[in-house]
Amino acid sequence: MAKKKKQKKEEKPFELSIWDHVAELRVRLLRSLIMLVLTTLISFAFAEKLIRFLAASIGGLENLLALEVTENISVFMRVSLLSGFIAALPFILYQLLAFIVPGLKKSERKWIYYAIPVATVLFLIGVAFAQFVMLPTAIPFLVGFLGTPTTPRLSSYVSFVTNLLFWIGISFEAPLVVFILAKLNIVSAKGLAKQWRIAIVVIAIMAAFISPTVDPVNMGLLMLPLFGLYLLSILFAVIAQRQDRSA
């Protein structure tokens, strides 16, 4: 009898105070920051190659112009930080999810760890889509508009490109976000399927905001994969709801 009581006592979850949660969150954020600093420092070794790679859409660095003394350094740091963030993304996601997991049921803990590789892959797919599909189409249109000779500044070009890569990478996380919301019973696959007309309007607004140009070609290039992601989100919601029913 005493043994059973002891087992029940051990099975009871340990409840933390609000300050314990704040302290744990601070530690996990600090770990994420340290990892980001390390990956950024490592990125210094190949940042120049990345800058040349990003400049390929405009024909190379020789077609860009640096006006300020510190401009090359600031561009170098910006690209290093972005590549460092991408490299540290799995670890950062792990730290955030590890903070959430103790508050979840045992059955919910397994699927949330699947989110780490899925989120990383979706982000990289978004970045690759922007780099290899959108930019080769958008840059020649922008530079050649009105037929005026254009030599963009290095800093403005890299800022423009990295912002585009980052936000399209983030937008490709939509299916995973919907999966989590469906798990929490905030959204449903049936509700998403019914609202497809509204989704197209929202996607058009997002495409106009993210797309480097407002011409129909580039907006269409972005709207098609975003709508595909919306359909994929519905599938993710179906999977999440089926898992809940079978649990």
C-alpha positions as CSV (number, residue, x, y, z in Angstrom):
1,M,0.0,0.0,0.0
2,A,2.8,2.3,0.9
3,K,4.5,1.5,-2.4
4,K,1.4,2.5,-4.4
5,K,1.2,5.8,-2.5
6,K,4.9,6.4,-3.3
7,Q,4.3,5.7,-7.0
8,K,1.3,8.1,-7.1
9,K,3.4,10.7,-5.5
10,E,6.1,10.3,-8.1
11,E,3.6,10.5,-11.0
12,K,2.3,13.8,-9.8
13,P,3.8,16.5,-11.9
14,F,6.0,19.0,-10.2
15,E,4.5,22.4,-10.3
16,L,6.7,25.4,-10.8
17,S,6.1,29.0,-9.7
18,I,5.8,31.8,-12.2
19,W,9.3,33.0,-11.2
20,D,10.7,29.5,-11.9
21,H,9.2,29.6,-15.3
22,V,10.7,33.1,-15.9
23,A,14.1,31.8,-14.7
24,E,13.9,28.8,-17.0
25,L,12.9,31.0,-20.0
26,R,15.8,33.3,-19.3
27,V,18.3,30.4,-19.3
28,R,16.9,29.0,-22.6
29,L,17.0,32.4,-24.3
30,L,20.5,32.9,-23.1
31,R,21.5,29.5,-24.5
32,S,19.8,30.5,-27.8
33,L,21.7,33.8,-27.9
34,I,25.1,32.1,-27.2
35,M,24.4,29.6,-30.0
36,L,23.5,32.5,-32.4
37,V,26.7,34.3,-31.5
38,L,28.7,31.1,-32.1
39,T,27.1,30.4,-35.5
40,T,27.5,34.0,-36.5
41,L,31.2,33.9,-35.7
42,I,31.5,30.7,-37.7
43,S,29.7,32.4,-40.6
44,F,32.5,35.0,-40.8
45,A,34.6,32.3,-42.6
46,F,32.3,32.1,-45.6
47,A,30.3,35.4,-45.5
48,E,32.2,36.8,-48.4
49,K,31.3,33.8,-50.6
50,L,27.6,34.2,-49.5
51,I,27.7,37.9,-50.5
52,R,29.0,36.9,-53.9
53,F,26.3,34.2,-54.1
54,L,23.5,36.7,-53.3
55,A,24.9,39.1,-55.9
56,A,24.6,36.5,-58.6
57,S,21.0,37.7,-59.4
58,I,22.3,41.1,-60.4
59,G,25.3,39.8,-62.3
60,G,27.9,39.9,-59.5
61,L,29.5,42.4,-57.1
62,E,30.9,44.4,-60.0
63,N,27.4,45.6,-60.7
64,L,27.0,47.1,-57.2
65,L,28.4,50.2,-55.6
66,A,29.6,51.0,-52.1
67,L,29.6,54.7,-51.2
68,E,30.5,54.7,-47.5
69,V,33.7,53.6,-45.8
70,T,31.9,51.2,-43.4
71,E,29.4,49.9,-46.0
72,N,31.3,46.7,-46.9
73,I,31.7,45.8,-43.2
74,S,28.1,46.4,-42.4
75,V,27.0,44.2,-45.3
76,F,29.5,41.5,-44.2
77,M,28.0,41.6,-40.6
78,R,24.4,41.5,-41.9
79,V,25.0,38.4,-44.1
80,S,26.9,36.7,-41.3
81,L,24.1,37.3,-38.9
82,L,21.5,36.0,-41.3
83,S,23.5,32.8,-42.1
84,G,24.2,32.4,-38.3
85,F,20.5,32.7,-37.6
86,I,19.6,30.0,-40.2
87,A,22.4,27.7,-38.8
88,A,21.2,28.2,-35.2
89,L,17.5,27.9,-36.0
90,P,17.1,24.2,-35.1
91,F,18.8,24.8,-31.7
92,I,16.7,27.9,-31.0
93,L,13.5,26.1,-31.9
94,Y,14.5,23.2,-29.6
95,Q,15.1,25.6,-26.6
96,L,11.7,27.3,-27.2
97,L,9.9,23.9,-27.5
98,A,11.7,22.4,-24.6
99,F,10.3,25.3,-22.5
100,I,6.7,24.5,-23.7
101,V,6.9,20.7,-23.5
102,P,6.7,20.3,-19.7
103,G,3.3,21.9,-19.8
104,L,2.0,19.4,-22.4
105,K,0.6,15.9,-22.0
106,K,2.8,13.0,-22.7
107,S,1.0,12.2,-25.9
108,E,1.6,15.7,-27.2
109,R,5.4,15.8,-26.4
110,K,6.3,13.4,-29.3
111,W,4.8,15.4,-32.1
112,I,6.1,18.8,-31.0
113,Y,9.7,17.6,-31.4
114,Y,8.9,16.7,-35.0
115,A,8.4,20.4,-35.5
116,I,12.1,21.2,-35.2
117,P,13.3,19.5,-38.4
118,V,10.0,20.3,-40.2
119,A,10.3,24.0,-39.4
120,T,14.0,24.1,-40.5
121,V,13.2,22.4,-43.8
122,L,10.2,24.6,-44.5
123,F,12.3,27.7,-43.8
124,L,15.1,26.6,-46.1
125,I,12.7,25.7,-48.9
126,G,11.3,29.3,-48.6
127,V,14.8,30.8,-48.8
128,A,15.7,28.6,-51.8
129,F,12.5,29.6,-53.6
130,A,13.2,33.3,-53.1
131,Q,16.9,32.9,-54.2
132,F,16.4,30.7,-57.2
133,V,12.9,31.6,-58.4
134,M,11.9,35.1,-57.3
135,L,15.1,37.1,-57.4
136,P,16.3,36.0,-60.9
137,T,12.9,37.3,-62.2
138,A,12.5,40.4,-60.0
139,I,16.0,41.9,-60.1
140,P,16.3,42.3,-63.9
141,F,12.8,43.8,-63.9
142,L,13.6,46.3,-61.2
143,V,17.1,47.2,-62.6
144,G,15.9,47.5,-66.2
145,F,12.6,49.4,-65.5
146,L,12.3,52.5,-67.7
147,G,15.6,51.6,-69.4
148,T,17.5,53.9,-67.0
149,P,21.1,52.7,-66.2
150,T,21.0,51.5,-62.6
151,T,23.9,50.7,-60.2
152,P,22.4,49.7,-56.8
153,R,24.3,50.4,-53.6
154,L,25.7,47.3,-52.0
155,S,24.1,47.9,-48.7
156,S,20.6,48.6,-50.1
157,Y,20.8,45.6,-52.4
158,V,21.9,43.1,-49.7
159,S,19.3,44.6,-47.3
160,F,16.6,44.1,-49.9
161,V,17.7,40.5,-50.7
162,T,18.1,39.4,-47.1
163,N,14.8,40.8,-46.0
164,L,13.1,39.0,-48.9
165,L,14.8,35.7,-48.1
166,F,14.0,36.0,-44.4
167,W,10.3,36.9,-44.8
168,I,9.6,34.3,-47.5
169,G,11.3,31.7,-45.3
170,I,9.1,32.7,-42.4
171,S,5.9,32.6,-44.6
172,F,6.8,29.0,-45.5
173,E,6.3,28.1,-41.9
174,A,2.5,28.5,-42.3
175,P,1.7,24.7,-42.5
176,L,3.5,24.0,-39.2
177,V,1.8,26.9,-37.4
178,V,-1.6,25.6,-38.6
179,F,-0.7,22.1,-37.4
180,I,0.0,23.5,-33.9
181,L,-3.1,25.6,-33.9
182,A,-5.2,22.5,-35.0
183,K,-3.6,20.5,-32.2
184,L,-4.7,23.2,-29.8
185,N,-8.3,23.1,-31.4
186,I,-8.0,26.8,-32.4
187,V,-8.5,26.0,-36.1
188,S,-9.9,23.1,-38.0
189,A,-9.3,21.6,-41.5
190,K,-13.0,22.0,-42.4
191,G,-13.0,25.7,-41.4
192,L,-9.8,26.4,-43.4
193,A,-11.3,24.7,-46.5
194,K,-14.4,26.8,-46.3
195,Q,-12.5,30.1,-46.0
196,W,-10.4,29.5,-49.2
197,R,-11.8,32.7,-50.8
198,I,-10.7,34.8,-47.9
199,A,-7.3,33.0,-47.9
200,I,-6.7,34.1,-51.6
201,V,-7.4,37.7,-50.6
202,V,-5.0,37.5,-47.6
203,I,-2.4,35.7,-49.8
204,A,-2.6,38.5,-52.4
205,I,-2.1,41.1,-49.7
206,M,0.9,39.2,-48.3
207,A,2.3,38.8,-51.9
208,A,2.0,42.5,-52.5
209,F,3.8,43.2,-49.2
210,I,6.6,40.6,-49.5
211,S,7.1,40.7,-53.3
212,P,9.9,43.0,-54.4
213,T,7.7,44.3,-57.2
214,V,4.0,44.8,-57.7
215,D,3.9,43.5,-61.2
216,P,1.5,40.6,-61.8
217,V,4.3,38.2,-62.8
218,N,6.3,38.4,-59.5
219,M,3.1,38.6,-57.4
220,G,1.9,35.5,-59.2
221,L,5.2,33.7,-58.6
222,L,4.7,34.3,-54.9
223,M,1.0,33.7,-54.7
224,L,1.1,30.2,-56.2
225,P,3.4,28.7,-53.6
226,L,1.6,30.6,-50.8
227,F,-1.7,29.1,-51.9
228,G,0.0,25.7,-52.2
229,L,1.2,26.2,-48.6
230,Y,-2.4,27.0,-47.6
231,L,-3.6,23.7,-49.1
232,L,-0.7,22.0,-47.3
233,S,-1.8,23.6,-44.1
234,I,-5.3,22.1,-44.5
235,L,-3.6,18.7,-44.9
236,F,-1.5,19.3,-41.8
237,A,-4.7,20.3,-39.9
238,V,-6.4,17.0,-41.0
239,I,-3.4,15.0,-39.7
240,A,-3.4,16.8,-36.4
241,Q,-7.1,16.2,-35.9
242,R,-6.9,12.5,-36.8
243,Q,-4.1,12.1,-34.3
244,D,-6.3,13.7,-31.6
245,R,-9.2,11.4,-32.4
246,S,-7.0,8.3,-32.3
247,A,-5.3,9.3,-29.0
